[in-house]
Amino acid sequence: MTLEQGTLLNGRYRIIDILGQGGMGSVYRALDENLGIEVAIKENLFTTDEYSRQFRLEAVILASLRHQHLPRVTDHFVMGDEGQYLTMDYIEGEDLRQRMERLGTIPEEDAILIGAAVCDALAYLHTRKPPVLHRDIKPGNIKITPEGEVFLVDFGLAKLVHGSQTTTTGARAMTPGYSPPEQYGTARTDPRSDIYSLGATLYAALTGVIPEDGLGRVMDNVQLTSIRKHNAHISRRLASAIEKAMEAYPDDRFQVADEFRRGLLNSSSKTQRFTELDLNISVQPPPEGPAEPATPQVPSARQAAVAPANSLVEVFNAATTRFRRRMRRFAGLGSWVALILALVFGWLAWNNNLSFRTFLSSVIPSGAAATEAPELTPTQTNVPPSPVPTQTNTATPLPTLMPTPVLPTATPMGGGSGELAFVSTRTGNPQVYIMNADGSNVRQVTKQTEGACQPDWSPDGMKIVYVTPCLQKKDTYQGSSLYIVDLATNTNTALPPSLGGDFEPAWAPDGKRIAFTSLRDGYMEIYMINLDTRQETRLTKAQNIFTGVYARQPAWNSFGSQIAYVLKRQGVSQIWFTTDGDANQSKQYTQLVQSGNRVLDTLPVWTPDGQKVYFIETNFEGTAPPKLMGISYENRATKQAIQITDGTFSIVDVSISPDGQLIAFESWIDKPENQDIYSAPISGSPHFQLTTDPGSDFDPVWRPLVKK
């Protein structure tokens, strides 16, 4: 249970607020009333032997560390059967991922100083006896204080290296793009693994693009795109140092963190004379002002070198002088450029032409659109290419889909008996409820203090997976985790959490897998968890947050062999689906519907016979109610859907009854934030209101037919 504000923990720590939350527990900001200072308290609610051992290991590792770029652990205690707690320094400021989101890309000198500071911390960790490996370096685990100090945080996956061991124990972080190849599976990790991850982090910070995944580079002979191809402004020496750190094979990388640190600092004349005392970065983002004329793949003027706080005053003065000269030189030109850009984007907003936006993405500087447009396949003209899935040797293969006949026309009213799960705010925070198909016999399932949303049934109809925290209906649930409630025993089980947040769960027909959307990469991707092994596998690789690309809203077909999902590229949301090949082919990703660039296609759902996909279509202007569309799988080559409803009544988040004759959906009479649950024949008309409570009712899903 989440601790309330003002709670006194262990007779000493007064809870101020919550910093983050996941399935294993929360992280709080608290006041140490003994010392009068603020601290961070990390909570572990999993009291099983393995989780407790891992948490204690983290406490032991951190408590022994003393370094200016690492947080200190000051206390560790257990509260009976309630959980374990770790008290550490509270570090104010933003993490590197947040700074990347705010600035687009990081100035070169800041990247050098961040990298050098983390290298200092790694050199300290790697030379402990026994050595300590971090194993999860990524932008979200590098913290920057308001004073510009850099901290390497989150040792939840750290490990001690004993002797010449060739395997690792405990959890492994596998963040695609940031993890080295040896971190997948059971290969040996060592200090060079952390060096790779730091290199990948700096690569992303300088380019706005997550690098090609290390495992794919080894297995599929994929080449790492050079940093200067994404951002030509980066110096050759800095690009070379980072790319050396990211070599696919450990023997080709820097062998120790100090070597990487020297390579970073020596890449710029401004940082060659820096000592560890100088490793503070710019406190505030560079001042806004007229930019230099834009050229392809060149960052804006604000990415020029920024002198660190309290050092190199002469460098700062020189940079200021150059900046002022450029302002005078380009003041007139800047006005013309601004006018031209305003006209271009005004025309774009009016015409909303996808191919023109694709053209723009190829010429706008990397800070605005850092990812190159992938090539189109011969059969897809002006259609976004298929996302490449991340390969992992632990993925659970999906069975091959068998051909299916054409879907018959909609069946008449008469079926659909059974029950629905849905979410309601009728008692305060959203909770999951169950009701009969006619709206009667409503009963509450969850009682989560921070709400529960997005239920989905297990195939046997005896369990429900849901999302918490969920304080209100939202498009995304950052910091949320997946839980399973067993209706027979009324027990709740948490699935392994992620730092970003997991939501939009979809239970596979075999009952052994759940697909879901995750923010663990910093943007939305679709993952799958095997419920027997707890192994998680990423199923999509949409791109990255800097191009506004994501994959989300997975929906299984009735065979468990394909997933329909939403892919967003260039501002347009489209319905795609996975296709599994035979033993000689890899998984393919194919666009299912091509609706045009003035509509958004979302929330796909398969009919129970697996022959058709329904989805919601909304126009960009929002001038018409969301309508229900459908396309037969056999007609997928046409990419043309048909309209199911007449478009006079808003229909959102459709679930199809097990017999395929009814749909349940969200709608509203007065305003979208006051939803109720409705049902209708598969044709969408006439519709019947099932809930009338003043609270909001949403997320309906039919209970599967229980086999007796």
Buried (B, 14 or more C-beta within 10 A) or exposed (E): EBBEEEEEBEEBBBBBEBBBBBBBBBBBBBBBEEEEEBBBBBBBBBBEEEBBEBBBBBBEBBBEBEBBBBBEBBBBBBEEEEBBBBBBBBBEBBBBBBBBBEBBBBBBBBBBBBBBBBBBBBBBBBEEEEBBBBBBBBBBBBBBBEEBBBBBBBBBBBBBBEEEEEEBEBBBBBBBBBBBBBBBEEBBBBBBBBBBBBBBBBBBBBBBBBBBBBBBBBBEEBEBBBBBEBBBBBBEBBBBBBBBBBBBEBEEBBBBBBBBBBBBBBBBEBBEEBEEEBBBBBBEBBEEEBBBEBEEBBBBBBBBBBBBBEBBEEBBEEBEEEBEEBBEEBEEEBEEBEEEEEEEEEEBEEEBBBEBBBEBBEEBBBBBBBBBBEEEEEEBEEBBBBBBBBBBEEBBEBEBBEEBEEBEEBBEBEBBBBBBBBBBBBEEBBBBBBBEBEBEEBEEBBEBEBBBBBBBBBBEBBBBBBBBBBBEBEEBBEBBBBBBBEBEEEEBEBBBBBBBBBBBBBBBBBBBBBBBBBBBBBBBBBBBBBBEEEBBBBBBBBBBBBBBBBBBBBBBBBBBBBBBBBBBBBBBBBBBBBBBEEEEEEBEBBBBBBBEBEBBBBBBBBBBBBBBBBBBBBBEEEEEBBBBBBBBBBBBEEBEBEEBBEBEBBBBBBBBBBBBBBBBBBBBEEEBEEBBBBBBBBBBEEBBEBBEBEBBBBBBBBBBBEEE
